Amino acid sequence: MKLDLRQKFVVGNWKMHTTAAEARRLAKAVVDGIGIKGVGVRDEARVSVTICPPFPYLALVGKILNGSRVSLGVQNLYPEKEGAFTGEVSPTMLLDLGCKYVILGHSERRHKLGESDAFINHKVRVALAAGLDVILCIGETLEQRKANQTEAMLDRQLTCGLADVPADTLTRLSIAYEPVWAIGNLEHHATPQQAQDAHAVIRRRVAQMFGEKSAQALAIQYGGSVKPENAAALFCRDGVDGALVGGASLIADQFLAIVRAAISASQTQENSTTTAA
Ligand code: PEP
């Protein structure tokens, strides 16, 4: 098995959940469970943790995360600096609030809100240019998987989503492979093998677009009903560099257990490399 030592990346997507009080409690519990910067430096180097609350709670959650090992992310943005865009939020506003990451191309925005590949690509380029790090979500529907179109779909979403993205910004981008049929779905789970296979397809395509070195450095997360029960089996797979977590990120104990699974998978990979060397 090819060993990889990319830092694992675990992101909680709270979607449109929590009240202000719940957001405060949840963020505090995650910070308490993960610790402050500089403590447990080896774990810190192994796993990067981010939470993405809803827009209205970014400021209050940002305050709680301040000085901690947990970064602030956001679930969306509008790709303009400012202007007459009623109800939208610009990258500059998000940076002002302390956001480091933005999730773009989530399947709920593609399928429920009708976002096109071209619009997502525009957002990706604007977000990177503004200084936000991007988590670009891609993934096939169940119908597409059944029709053997998974690879073609991933290819299309990558080709369009990353079109005209400057190669030197790729270090600030990660891909979340999220098969639509596995999101919020306890009955249809992607197996670790399905995740590994899809991640290999993604890495190959990114290598074609940006070169092998960029592709090898790229973090590819899996998303789709990641839970404490299946996290370890996913994280030990070659090329699975973490998780984008929806439902389980709303329960602090579950989210922390997933982070611990990432730390422990990373530790095992590090030990194997040391032994092999
Ligand atoms: C998601 O929202 O990106 C997600 C993967 O959700 P869940 O973990 O609930 O399937």
Residues whose N, C-alpha, C, O or C-beta is under 5 A from the ligand:
A	BS01	PEP	N13 A182 I183 G184 N185 G223 G224 S225 V226 L244 V245 G246 G247 A248
